Amino acid sequence: MAPEARIKAFLKTSATALCAGAVALSSFSLGAEAARRHYRSHHHHLPELPAAPPRALPYPQLPLPFEIPGAQYLPLAWADVKGWGDDNHLAAYKTFRASCRPISAQTGAPEPKALGASLAEPCRVAKSLEATDDASAKTFFEENFAPLRISRLGEPDGFVTGYYEPVLEGSRTQTDVYNVPVYRRPSNLFVRGYKQDSVSLPNKGPVYRKIGRRKLVPYYDRAEIEDGKIAGRGLEIAWLKDPTDLLFAQIQGSARIKFDDGGTVRLNYDAYNGYPYTAVGRILIERGIIPKEEMSMQKIREWMAQTPDGARELRRQNRSYIFFREVNLSDKEEAVGAQGIPLTAGRSIAVDKSLHVYGTPFFIEGELPIDSERAKTPFHRLMIAQDTGSAIIGPARADLYFGAGQEAGRVSGRLRHAMHFVMLVPKGLDPTARAARLPVPDPRPSEKIAKLFPQTDPAKDKPAATVAQSTSETVAVAGPVPLPVPRPVIEPVQEPRRPVKNRSHRQQ
């Protein structure tokens, strides 16, 4: 074959390959229909292929039914909720109905949280249902809620602790024995967006001390308050014997103080000074004073009683300080939670107020040291969110309320355990039904097509000079080496002949 013919055949083959490659690339980048039209314009002899159904791109942005920041979820069937059939559902139903009273009384816009106002519908059903046995209560939850396994993103389980209402000895006046003040909220404590006399202040975020009409500075921390910064201003509600008693009353968020004359005052959380809570037990573990596996509230009390100076320094590591308010409750009534209703021992929990709505049911399952410190008592119980606390942070974090008194304190004081959390979501927000409406992605190309036309990353295919310039302007990059060009044909030039001169020879 002549050189010209070989060149023409090579160019024709290359053009065909380039055309096929372009068609393949267009199949990925332009969509199936655009690639079909492109290919048909170059190959008229092929049969017509059926048109692909039209597809809306980009995919429609359906709003999520609810979203809890930092959480992961897994929808379950009721049969997959371990221990669900073994619980006392009637007790949980009564606690849930108690939460429905403030939920049904709410007016205005719903809270901007995951469940929003969705609990109103189950509460409406519960109001007209007089469940009298466990079976009917269990049916109520199964017909009005969907179980959703929930945990912090990247973690398999949630985490629980326990709390209770301490019963302490105290005095209405300061004496040599009772000299630890219990303070109510100071009038100069200020939180942005709230009136200073507001009934409910947040338990997170900055808190200020208002000086004059405009000046705001951070509020006093625990050490400054213990040193008397707000003493003598008539803020003392009562006086206790031991600062450790006050510390644990502040950690629990409520207390009963019994006086010598037989009277009792009930205290509830009212505000805090704006500093994050620091767990004194964790500090003792980090310092190697108490082993992690032996940590409990009782161990902390014993160490503080034996080491007064160390106890003072340890308390001040927790700069957070709680102020109380008096509540009108008898000794027979339980403490009032943040939802504004009396708590139920063994059924009420404190949750993260910034993520969850009060009244939300959580089924908590696992093993806890209820009977003794080393016991592994099976625990599978439907609990109702009715309270909060400054140390309760996260989507699957709960404080279990065990009631009042020493025994409740011993049980709650040894709880620091990972547990399974199942959040009961009202059927109106069932994520499974919403997921059925999401569009299905386009099918992936076959393995054979993928091998024939591998996709490349455009960013990785940039020329070296372009990549170098984008990363650093000072890097010198050599340009492409030019290919050698054919040597030019130079015609020889004949020079004119010079005339020959006859030289004379010397005669020999």
C-alpha positions as CSV (number, residue, x, y, z in Angstrom):
1,M,0.0,0.0,0.0
2,A,1.3,3.4,-0.9
3,P,2.2,5.8,1.9
4,E,-0.6,8.2,1.0
5,A,-3.2,5.3,1.2
6,R,-1.8,4.1,4.6
7,I,-2.1,7.6,6.0
8,K,-5.7,7.9,4.8
9,A,-6.6,4.6,6.3
10,F,-5.0,5.5,9.7
11,L,-6.9,8.8,9.8
12,K,-10.2,7.1,9.0
13,T,-9.7,4.6,11.8
14,S,-8.7,7.3,14.3
15,A,-11.8,9.3,13.4
16,T,-14.1,6.3,13.9
17,A,-12.5,5.6,17.3
18,L,-12.7,9.2,18.4
19,C,-16.4,9.3,17.4
20,A,-17.1,6.2,19.4
21,G,-15.2,7.6,22.4
22,A,-17.1,10.9,22.2
23,V,-20.4,9.0,22.1
24,A,-19.4,7.0,25.2
25,L,-18.4,10.1,27.1
26,S,-21.6,11.9,26.1
27,S,-23.6,8.9,27.5
28,F,-22.2,9.8,30.9
29,S,-22.0,13.6,30.8
30,L,-24.9,14.6,28.5
31,G,-27.4,11.9,29.5
32,A,-28.7,8.9,27.6
33,E,-31.1,10.8,25.3
34,A,-28.4,13.4,24.2
35,A,-25.9,10.6,23.5
36,R,-28.5,8.7,21.4
37,R,-29.1,11.8,19.2
38,H,-25.4,12.4,18.9
39,Y,-24.8,8.8,17.8
40,R,-27.7,8.7,15.4
41,S,-26.4,11.8,13.6
42,H,-23.2,9.9,12.8
43,H,-24.7,6.5,12.2
44,H,-27.9,6.8,10.1
45,H,-27.9,3.1,9.2
46,L,-28.6,1.9,12.8
47,P,-32.2,1.0,13.9
48,E,-34.1,3.5,16.1
49,L,-33.8,2.8,19.8
50,P,-36.7,3.4,22.3
51,A,-36.5,6.8,24.0
52,A,-35.6,6.9,27.7
53,P,-38.3,8.2,30.0
54,P,-37.8,11.9,30.9
55,R,-36.2,12.5,34.3
56,A,-36.2,15.6,36.4
57,L,-32.7,16.7,37.2
58,P,-31.5,17.7,39.7
59,Y,-33.5,15.4,42.0
60,P,-36.4,17.2,43.8
61,Q,-35.4,18.5,47.3
62,L,-38.0,16.9,49.5
63,P,-37.9,18.2,53.1
64,L,-37.0,15.6,55.7
65,P,-39.8,14.6,58.0
66,F,-37.6,15.6,60.9
67,E,-34.0,16.1,61.6
68,I,-32.0,15.9,64.8
69,P,-28.5,17.3,64.5
70,G,-25.6,14.9,65.1
71,A,-27.9,11.8,65.2
72,Q,-28.3,8.6,63.2
73,Y,-31.6,6.7,62.9
74,L,-32.8,3.2,62.0
75,P,-36.5,2.5,61.5
76,L,-37.6,-0.7,63.3
77,A,-40.5,-3.0,63.4
78,W,-42.1,-3.5,66.9
79,A,-41.0,-7.1,66.8
80,D,-37.4,-5.9,66.6
81,V,-37.6,-3.8,69.7
82,K,-35.9,-6.0,72.3
83,G,-37.9,-6.3,75.5
84,W,-40.9,-4.3,74.2
85,G,-43.4,-6.9,75.1
86,D,-42.1,-7.3,78.7
87,D,-42.7,-3.7,79.9
88,N,-45.5,-2.2,82.0
89,H,-47.1,-0.2,79.2
90,L,-50.0,1.0,81.4
91,A,-47.5,2.8,83.7
92,A,-45.8,4.4,80.7
93,Y,-49.2,5.4,79.3
94,K,-50.2,7.2,82.5
95,T,-46.9,9.1,82.5
96,F,-47.4,10.1,78.8
97,R,-51.0,11.3,79.5
98,A,-49.6,13.6,82.2
99,S,-47.3,15.1,79.6
100,C,-50.2,15.6,77.3
101,R,-51.8,18.3,79.6
102,P,-49.2,21.0,78.8
103,I,-48.8,19.7,75.2
104,S,-52.6,20.2,74.6
105,A,-52.5,23.6,76.2
106,Q,-49.8,24.9,73.9
107,T,-50.7,27.8,71.6
108,G,-48.8,29.6,68.9
109,A,-46.1,28.3,66.6
110,P,-44.6,24.9,67.4
111,E,-41.1,24.6,68.7
112,P,-38.4,24.5,66.0
113,K,-37.3,20.9,66.9
114,A,-37.5,17.5,65.4
115,L,-41.0,16.5,66.5
116,G,-42.4,20.0,66.6
117,A,-46.1,19.9,67.4
118,S,-46.6,16.3,66.1
119,L,-47.3,14.9,69.7
120,A,-50.6,16.8,69.7
121,E,-52.3,14.1,67.6
122,P,-51.3,11.1,69.9
123,C,-52.3,13.3,72.9
124,R,-55.7,13.9,71.3
125,V,-56.2,10.1,70.9
126,A,-55.0,9.5,74.5
127,K,-57.5,12.1,75.9
128,S,-60.4,10.1,74.6
129,L,-58.9,6.7,75.5
130,E,-59.2,5.3,79.0
131,A,-56.7,2.5,78.9
132,T,-57.2,0.3,82.0
133,D,-54.9,-2.6,81.2
134,D,-51.5,-3.2,79.8
135,A,-52.7,-4.6,76.5
136,S,-54.8,-1.6,75.5
137,A,-51.9,0.8,76.5
138,K,-49.4,-1.3,74.4
139,T,-51.8,-1.1,71.4
140,F,-52.1,2.7,71.8
141,F,-48.4,3.2,71.4
142,E,-48.1,0.7,68.5
143,E,-51.0,2.3,66.6
144,N,-49.9,5.9,67.1
145,F,-46.1,5.7,67.0
146,A,-43.3,4.2,64.9
147,P,-40.1,2.9,66.6
148,L,-36.9,4.5,65.5
149,R,-33.5,3.4,66.8
150,I,-31.4,6.6,67.6
151,S,-27.9,7.3,68.6
152,R,-25.2,9.9,68.2
153,L,-23.6,9.8,64.8
154,G,-20.9,7.1,64.6
155,E,-21.9,5.5,67.9
156,P,-24.0,2.3,68.3
157,D,-25.7,3.2,71.7
158,G,-26.9,6.0,73.8
159,F,-25.8,6.8,77.4
160,V,-27.7,7.1,80.6
161,T,-27.1,8.4,84.1
162,G,-29.5,8.6,87.0
163,Y,-30.8,11.4,89.2
164,Y,-33.0,11.8,92.3
165,E,-34.3,14.4,94.7
166,P,-32.0,14.7,97.8
167,V,-33.7,15.0,101.2
168,L,-31.4,17.2,103.3
169,E,-31.3,18.7,106.8
170,G,-31.2,22.5,106.9
171,S,-32.1,25.6,108.8
172,R,-34.1,28.8,107.9
173,T,-31.4,30.9,109.5
174,Q,-27.6,30.8,109.5
175,T,-26.0,29.1,112.6
176,D,-22.6,27.7,113.5
177,V,-23.7,24.3,112.2
178,Y,-25.8,25.4,109.2
179,N,-23.6,27.9,107.4
180,V,-23.8,26.9,103.7
181,P,-26.3,29.2,101.9
182,V,-28.8,28.0,99.2
183,Y,-29.3,30.9,96.9
184,R,-32.3,32.0,94.8
185,R,-31.7,33.6,91.4
186,P,-30.1,37.1,91.7
187,S,-31.9,40.1,90.2
188,N,-28.8,41.1,88.3
189,L,-28.5,37.8,86.4
190,F,-29.3,38.5,82.7
191,V,-29.7,36.2,79.6
192,R,-30.1,37.8,76.2
193,G,-33.6,37.5,74.8
194,Y,-35.2,36.9,78.2
195,K,-36.6,39.2,80.8
196,Q,-34.7,39.1,84.1
197,D,-37.9,37.9,85.9
198,S,-38.7,35.3,83.3
199,V,-40.0,32.0,84.8
200,S,-38.0,29.8,82.4
201,L,-34.4,30.6,81.5
202,P,-32.2,28.4,79.3
203,N,-29.7,26.0,80.9
204,K,-27.2,26.6,78.1
205,G,-25.4,29.5,76.6
206,P,-23.8,32.7,78.1
207,V,-25.2,34.3,81.3
208,Y,-24.3,37.9,82.2
209,R,-24.2,40.1,85.2
210,K,-25.9,43.4,84.4
211,I,-24.2,46.5,85.7
212,G,-26.3,49.6,85.4
213,R,-28.6,49.8,82.4
214,R,-26.3,48.5,79.6
215,K,-23.0,47.0,80.7
216,L,-22.9,43.2,80.7
217,V,-20.0,41.1,82.1
218,P,-19.9,37.3,82.6
219,Y,-21.6,36.2,85.8
220,Y,-19.6,35.1,88.9
221,D,-18.3,31.5,88.8
222,R,-18.6,29.0,91.7
223,A,-15.4,30.0,93.4
224,E,-16.4,33.7,93.5
225,I,-19.9,32.9,94.8
226,E,-18.6,30.6,97.5
227,D,-16.2,33.4,98.5
228,G,-19.2,35.6,99.2
229,K,-19.7,37.7,96.0
230,I,-23.5,37.7,96.4
231,A,-23.7,37.2,100.2
232,G,-25.8,39.5,102.3
233,R,-28.3,40.5,99.6
234,G,-31.3,38.5,101.0
235,L,-30.9,35.7,98.4
236,E,-30.6,32.9,100.9
237,I,-33.5,30.5,100.8
238,A,-32.1,28.1,103.5
239,W,-28.8,27.0,105.1
240,L,-27.2,23.5,104.9
241,K,-24.5,21.8,106.9
242,D,-22.1,20.6,104.2
243,P,-21.1,22.2,100.8
244,T,-21.1,18.7,99.4
245,D,-24.9,18.5,100.1
246,L,-25.4,21.7,98.1
247,L,-23.2,20.5,95.3
248,F,-25.2,17.3,94.8
249,A,-28.5,19.2,95.2
250,Q,-27.3,21.4,92.3
251,I,-26.3,18.4,90.2
252,Q,-29.8,16.8,90.8
253,G,-31.6,20.1,90.1
254,S,-34.0,19.8,93.1
255,A,-34.0,19.1,96.8
256,R,-36.2,18.7,99.9
257,I,-34.9,20.5,102.9
258,K,-36.3,19.5,106.3
259,F,-36.0,21.9,109.2
260,D,-35.7,21.3,112.9
261,D,-39.2,22.6,113.5
262,G,-40.7,19.9,111.2
263,G,-41.3,22.1,108.3
264,T,-40.1,21.3,104.7
265,V,-39.2,23.5,101.7
266,R,-39.2,22.1,98.2
267,L,-36.6,23.5,95.8
268,N,-36.4,23.3,92.0
269,Y,-33.8,24.4,89.4
270,D,-34.4,28.1,88.4
271,A,-31.2,29.3,86.6
272,Y,-27.5,28.9,86.3
273,N,-24.5,31.2,86.1
274,G,-23.5,30.4,82.4
275,Y,-20.5,28.1,82.9
276,P,-20.6,24.6,81.5
277,Y,-20.9,21.7,83.9
278,T,-17.7,19.8,84.8
279,A,-18.2,16.4,86.3
280,V,-16.2,16.1,89.5
281,G,-16.3,12.3,89.2
282,R,-14.4,12.5,85.8
283,I,-11.7,14.6,87.4
284,L,-11.2,12.0,90.2
285,I,-10.9,9.3,87.6
286,E,-8.4,11.3,85.5
287,R,-6.3,12.0,88.6
288,G,-6.3,8.3,89.5
289,I,-8.0,8.8,92.8
290,I,-11.1,6.6,92.2
291,P,-11.0,3.9,89.5
292,K,-13.5,4.3,86.7
293,E,-15.2,1.0,87.4
294,E,-15.7,2.0,91.1
295,M,-17.0,5.5,90.5
296,S,-20.3,6.4,92.1
297,M,-21.9,9.3,93.9
298,Q,-21.3,7.5,97.3
299,K,-17.5,7.2,96.5
300,I,-17.3,10.9,95.7
301,R,-19.1,11.8,99.0
302,E,-16.7,9.5,101.0
303,W,-13.6,11.1,99.4
304,M,-14.8,14.6,100.0
305,A,-15.6,13.9,103.6
306,Q,-12.1,12.5,104.2
307,T,-10.4,15.3,102.2
308,P,-12.0,18.7,103.0
309,D,-9.3,20.8,101.4
310,G,-9.3,18.6,98.3
311,A,-13.1,18.7,98.2
312,R,-13.0,22.5,98.2
313,E,-10.6,22.6,95.3
314,L,-12.5,19.9,93.4
315,R,-15.8,21.7,93.7
316,R,-14.3,24.8,92.2
317,Q,-13.2,22.8,89.1
318,N,-16.9,22.8,88.3
319,R,-17.5,26.5,87.7
320,S,-21.2,26.0,87.1
321,Y,-23.5,27.2,89.9
322,I,-27.2,26.5,90.2
323,F,-29.8,28.9,91.7
324,F,-33.1,27.5,93.1
325,R,-36.7,28.6,93.5
326,E,-39.2,27.4,96.1
327,V,-42.1,25.3,94.8
328,N,-45.4,24.6,96.5
329,L,-45.3,20.8,96.8
330,S,-46.1,18.5,99.7
331,D,-43.8,15.7,100.8
332,K,-46.0,13.2,99.1
333,E,-45.5,14.7,95.7
334,E,-42.6,14.2,93.3
335,A,-40.3,16.9,92.1
336,V,-41.5,19.1,89.3
337,G,-39.6,18.7,86.0
338,A,-38.8,21.3,83.4
339,Q,-42.1,20.5,81.6
340,G,-43.9,21.9,84.6
341,I,-45.5,18.7,85.9
342,P,-44.5,16.4,88.7
343,L,-42.0,13.7,87.6
344,T,-42.8,9.9,87.9
345,A,-40.1,7.8,89.5
346,G,-38.9,5.2,87.2
347,R,-40.7,6.6,84.1
348,S,-39.5,10.2,83.7
349,I,-36.2,11.2,82.1
350,A,-34.3,14.4,81.5
351,V,-33.2,14.9,77.9
352,D,-31.4,17.6,75.8
353,K,-33.9,20.4,75.6
354,S,-32.3,21.9,72.5
355,L,-33.0,18.7,70.5
356,H,-36.1,17.0,71.9
357,V,-39.7,18.0,72.7
358,Y,-41.1,17.3,76.2
359,G,-43.5,14.4,76.2
360,T,-41.5,12.3,73.7
361,P,-41.5,8.6,74.6
362,F,-38.1,6.8,74.6
363,F,-37.8,3.0,75.0
364,I,-34.5,2.4,76.8
365,E,-33.1,-1.1,76.9
366,G,-29.9,-2.7,78.3
367,E,-28.5,-3.8,81.7
368,L,-28.1,-1.5,84.8
369,P,-26.8,-2.0,88.3
370,I,-30.2,-1.5,89.9
371,D,-30.1,-4.2,92.6
372,S,-26.5,-3.7,93.6
373,E,-23.3,-2.1,92.4
374,R,-22.2,-5.2,90.5
375,A,-25.6,-6.4,89.4
376,K,-26.6,-6.5,85.7
377,T,-30.4,-6.0,86.1
378,P,-32.2,-6.2,82.7
379,F,-33.8,-2.8,82.0
380,H,-36.3,-2.4,79.2
381,R,-38.7,0.4,79.9
382,L,-40.7,3.1,78.1
383,M,-39.7,6.5,79.5
384,I,-41.2,9.9,78.9
385,A,-39.1,13.1,78.4
386,Q,-40.2,15.5,81.1
387,D,-37.1,17.2,82.3
388,T,-33.7,18.6,81.3
389,G,-30.3,19.3,82.7
390,S,-27.2,21.3,81.8
391,A,-25.1,18.1,81.6
392,I,-27.6,16.2,79.4
393,I,-26.3,16.8,75.9
394,G,-26.9,14.8,72.7
395,P,-29.6,13.0,70.8
396,A,-29.4,9.7,72.8
397,R,-28.5,11.0,76.3
398,A,-30.9,10.6,79.2
399,D,-31.0,11.1,83.0
400,L,-33.3,8.5,84.6
401,Y,-35.4,9.8,87.5
402,F,-35.6,7.4,90.5
403,G,-37.5,9.4,93.1
404,A,-36.5,11.0,96.4
405,G,-34.4,9.8,99.3
406,Q,-31.2,7.9,100.1
407,E,-32.1,4.7,98.3
408,A,-33.0,6.5,95.1
409,G,-29.7,8.4,95.5
410,R,-27.7,5.1,95.9
411,V,-29.2,3.6,92.7
412,S,-29.0,6.7,90.6
413,G,-25.5,7.5,91.8
414,R,-24.0,4.3,90.2
415,L,-25.5,4.7,86.8
416,R,-23.1,5.6,83.9
417,H,-24.0,3.1,81.2
418,A,-24.4,2.7,77.5
419,M,-28.0,1.7,76.5
420,H,-30.1,1.2,73.4
421,F,-32.4,4.1,72.6
422,V,-35.6,3.7,70.6
423,M,-37.4,7.0,70.0
424,L,-41.2,6.7,69.4
425,V,-42.0,9.0,66.5
426,P,-45.7,9.9,65.9
427,K,-47.1,8.2,62.8
428,G,-47.6,11.6,61.1
429,L,-43.8,11.9,60.8
430,D,-43.1,8.3,59.8
431,P,-39.8,8.5,57.9
432,T,-40.5,5.2,56.1
433,A,-43.5,6.6,54.3
434,R,-41.6,9.7,53.2
435,A,-38.7,7.6,52.0
436,A,-40.9,5.9,49.5
437,R,-41.4,9.2,47.6
438,L,-37.7,9.8,47.0
439,P,-36.6,9.3,43.4
440,V,-34.5,6.3,42.5
441,P,-31.0,7.1,41.0
442,D,-30.2,6.2,37.4
443,P,-28.8,2.7,37.0
444,R,-25.1,2.4,36.8
445,P,-23.5,1.3,33.5
446,S,-22.6,-2.3,33.1
447,E,-19.2,-3.5,34.1
448,K,-18.3,-4.1,30.4
449,I,-19.2,-0.5,29.4
450,A,-17.4,0.9,32.4
451,K,-14.2,-0.9,31.4
452,L,-14.5,0.2,27.8
453,F,-15.0,3.8,28.7
454,P,-13.4,4.5,32.1
455,Q,-14.4,7.8,33.7
456,T,-11.6,10.0,34.8
457,D,-11.4,12.9,37.3
458,P,-11.0,16.1,35.3
459,A,-9.0,17.6,38.1
460,K,-6.4,14.8,37.8
461,D,-6.2,15.2,34.0
462,K,-4.9,18.8,34.0
463,P,-1.6,19.4,32.4
464,A,1.4,19.6,34.7
465,A,1.9,23.3,34.0
466,T,-1.8,24.0,34.9
467,V,-1.6,22.0,38.2
468,A,1.6,23.6,39.2
469,Q,0.3,27.1,38.5
470,S,-2.8,26.5,40.6
471,T,-0.8,25.2,43.6
472,S,2.1,27.7,43.5
473,E,2.9,30.6,41.3
474,T,6.6,30.4,42.0
475,V,7.2,26.9,40.7
476,A,9.0,26.9,37.4
477,V,7.6,24.2,35.0
478,A,9.2,23.2,31.8
479,G,7.0,23.5,28.7
480,P,6.4,20.5,26.4
481,V,9.4,19.4,24.3
482,P,8.7,20.1,20.6
483,L,8.9,17.2,18.2
484,P,11.8,17.4,15.6
485,V,10.9,18.9,12.3
486,P,12.1,17.4,9.0
487,R,15.5,18.7,7.9
488,P,15.2,21.3,5.1
489,V,16.3,20.4,1.6
490,I,19.2,22.6,0.6
491,E,20.0,22.8,-3.1
492,P,23.8,22.9,-3.7
493,V,25.1,26.1,-5.2
494,Q,27.9,26.0,-7.8
495,E,30.5,28.6,-7.1
496,P,32.2,30.3,-10.1
497,R,35.6,29.0,-11.1
498,R,38.5,31.3,-10.5
499,P,40.9,31.9,-13.5
500,V,44.3,30.1,-13.2
501,K,47.3,32.4,-13.1
502,N,50.6,31.1,-14.6
503,R,53.4,31.5,-12.2
504,S,56.9,32.0,-13.4
505,H,59.5,29.4,-12.4
506,R,63.0,30.1,-11.5
507,Q,65.2,28.5,-13.9
508,Q,67.3,25.9,-12.5
